[in-house]
Amino acid sequence: MTKLQVVLFVAVALDLHGVGLAKDEPIKISTITDASQPASTEMMKLFRQKIAEHDTLFKLVANNDASAGIIFQADCMSHQSKDDAYVCFYTLHYAGATNRTFMGGGVNAAKTASEIADSFLASVAQDIVEGMNNAVRTNAVEYLEACLFLTQSSCAVPEVLAPELKVETINFSQYLQKGGLKK
């Protein structure tokens, strides 16, 4: 990691605590890549190692683990020769109970897979800090609206929305009377 990336990552990592994440337990993150592509596999292996080095902030979980909070998907273009640069992209999603909410993404080119992994780690931390509160709220609104549209009875209001709606349960009619919620 370059000095600038280290400074950025430390600053962002400290902010993870400020947005209510990584306080009691690390953020659970699952990773997805095209295993048939050697450049993608190499970069993802290094990215996973770098995530594991920050075990107070992140915890790697299997793709089929329902408790994953974040889904990181990345792939790289294939190399024609060993001197080719790594050109890779990633997308980051918040994995809510029923929906996935986009949090960020990026494209990077570098000489080594390690440089890409360093850059993506800093970018992911920044994406989480900048978008987590919005992603959690958007996901909660979508979850509540899905419940209300599918039932004739009341639905439990997600914790994050309870202060705004001022109720713990709500039915569709009550929700409409309050004017709904903006995502």
Secondary structure, DSSP 8 states (H G I E B T S, - for coil): --HHHHHHHHHHHHHHHHTT-SSSS-EEEEEE--TT-HHHHHHHHHHHHHHHTTTTTEEE--TT-TT--EEEEEEE---SSTTS-EEEEEEEEEE-SS-EEEEEEEEEEESSHHHHHHHHHHHHHHHHHHHHHHHHHHHHHHHHHHHHHH-SS-EE--TTTHHHHT-SEE-HHHHHHTT----
